[in-house]
Amino acid sequence: MTNTPINPVAAPAAMTSSTADDSTTAVNSSHTAASTSASGSRTNAPAAAPVGPDDVTRSLTLPDDLAPVALLGARDEVLRAVERGFPDVSVHVRGATVTVTGPAARVDVVIVLLSELIDIARTGTPLTADAVDRAIGLLDTSARPAEILTDEVLTTHGRSIRPKSLGQKAYTDAIENSTITFGIGPAGTGKTYLAMAKAVDALARKQVSRIILTRPAVEAGENLGFLPGTLTDKIDPYLRPLYDALHDMLDAEALPQLLAAGTIEVAPLAYMRGRTLNDAFIILDEAQNTSPEQMKMFLTRLGFGSKMVITGDISQIDLPGGRPSGLRVVRRILDGLEDITFCELTAADVVRHRLVGQIVDAYARYDAAHADTAGADPATRRGGPRRRTPSEFRDRNRP
């Protein structure tokens, strides 16, 4: 294998405890200076809308090393996102002092949220309205947003790839700590993208000597017919999502060199048969479209010094003829084995457009409501009408 250089460098270490302690000290000291009043009077805050008789006011002083714009965002988009998340709370900023007024329990949550956002901003992580929405969701699960949203998986092209939800953080941790990890969840949850980022990071750190990416060549509900061109031309459409992720994480000049040298290999699942894959990071994508036999074949390719990640969405199985999915079967077989982790991602982990999560939820509700009626359709039970084989097409067209 040639030693072709790669551009991404290993992700920097996570925020040190001393940084976290400094931020906590700054926040705690501001809490000491905060004023609380049942009558709604406030300290260091401009006049605002009337408050209820049971409302309280607390103020938070920003650390000296944090510019207010780093917390508030461009055109105060972060502040606006906080207000949207807590419409019953009033937030005002004057200089380095943030004043929060509203029901005591809600004010306490906003103070914690702002403290977490301060910790995130002090690490250099840019804050956005989306980050605020995710931080609010994480607080609802009793998780610390600063521990999750600042966990860098890979730094590339001047930006960092990080988990954006509790499920994604558990997934990346499982990849780090387990030899075989299954990432199961709907579209948009970052299953493949985060696995690719971990693979590129492992290659950059020289933990592995190559990356192998594979997926079954199964048509997603369409009949593509007989594709023209070379073998590479025929299989590239099935593997295009993997190439897209690689282009996001590697320089355009480096990727062709790594592919030519075999440092990165992208191939259909059928090409894995008979191989032993040592010292490699191996990703099987779209695993819901494997048969149980293909899944067994793939898993037994594991060699010494290697790591495997298998991703798939069991709600989008495209196997013909109602064949069982290897991804469904494998959990019943391997669940509980040491060094193998199954991670379930949900609509809460979707990181695409906000509508994607709502679409996933809507389809899940529809499928659940129509499960019984779908079972009454013979074509549905069989997985759809049987498709003609190439030999049947040839026989039909013979004179």
Order of alpha helices (4+ residues) and beta strands (2+ residues): alpha-beta-alpha-alpha-beta-beta-alpha-alpha-alpha-beta-beta-alpha-beta-alpha-beta-alpha-alpha-beta-beta-alpha-beta-alpha-beta-alpha-alpha-alpha-alpha
